[in-house]
């Protein structure tokens, strides 16, 4: 009976991330890697969709040019 309980506790500790540092560090590494890749992909997609459309055609008044033209 006591042996069965100890085996169950040991099995639970092997599956628990707090007790098994190798599994938890590998799990956290992959979660961090996935989050970083998702963040970079999302940022690149957002920059791509909001890209610069080009130089707008703005009408500048003649009196504000470098060499102004007056009436």
N, C-alpha and C positions, 0 to 999 in steps of 0.2 A: 504494500500500500504506500509506504513512504517512498519507496523506490520509484513507483509510478508518478507520484507527485513531483519528485525531483526531476524526472525525465520530462514531464510536462513543462515545468518551470524552465528547464534548460532549452527545450524546444521553443518556448515563447521568447526567451532571451536571444536566441539565434535569429529569430525573425524580427525582433524589435530593433529599430534603428538606433536607439539610445545605447544599446548594449553591444551591438556589432558595428564597430567603427569602420571596418573595411567596407561593408555594404552601405553604411550611411554616407561615407565620404564619396563613394562612387555615385550613389544616388544624387547627392547634392551637387556633385560635379556636373552630371548630365542635366539636371534641372537648371543650373546656372548657365550652362552652355546653350541649352534650348532657349532660355529667356534672352540671352544676349543676341543670339541669331535672330529671334523673333523681333527684338527691338531694332536691330540694324536693318532688317528687311522692311519693317514698318516705316522707319525713318526714310529709307531710300524711296519707298513707294510714295510717301507723302511729298517728298521733294520732287519726285517725277511728276506727280499730278498737279502740283502747284508751281511748275517750272516757269521761267521767265518767258513771256510771249514775244518779246522784241521791243525795239524802240517805238514808243507811241508817237503818232503824228500830232504834235502839239503846235498850235498856232501862237507865234510869239509876236507881240505888238512891235511895230517898226520903231517906235521911239525908245525901246529897251535893248536894241541890238548894240553890238560893240561899236559900230559906226552908225549912230542913229540917223533915221531919215525923218526930217520934219516937213511939215506942210509948206 
